[in-house]
Amino acid sequence: MIDDIVGDGQHLACLIVGAAMERAHVDQRVVDRLRSTTGSLEIALYDLLAETQLRGQIAKDRDTHDLAAFLVTTLQGLRVMGAINGDRDALMRSAEVALRCLD
């Protein structure tokens, strides 16, 4: 994922981030689409996290809904930071911190 963020050399944020920053405050259709898209991603992550939790790889007391929401937020933040400064090492360190939250 980090390689995708910094790989184009242009340091561009994804369409979701761009639309959120430029249009969400003035266009309800954009808001609805963004909520649908990020909601779908959150559901997919939740499903994976819940399965991982059932296998004992994530502690039972961890709220997988909260973890999924956190990962969506982190992913979008990584995209923004990649657009601002495509420092792969810095982005990797941030991603590693986020992944440690799953322990």
HELIX and SHEET records of a PDB file:
HELIX    1   1 ILE A    2  GLY A    7  1                                   6    
HELIX    2   2 LEU A   15  GLU A   22  1                                   8    
HELIX    3   3 GLN A   28  LEU A   54  1                                  27    
HELIX    4   4 THR A   64  ILE A   84  1                                  21    
HELIX    5   5 ARG A   88  ARG A  100  1                                  13    
END                                                                             
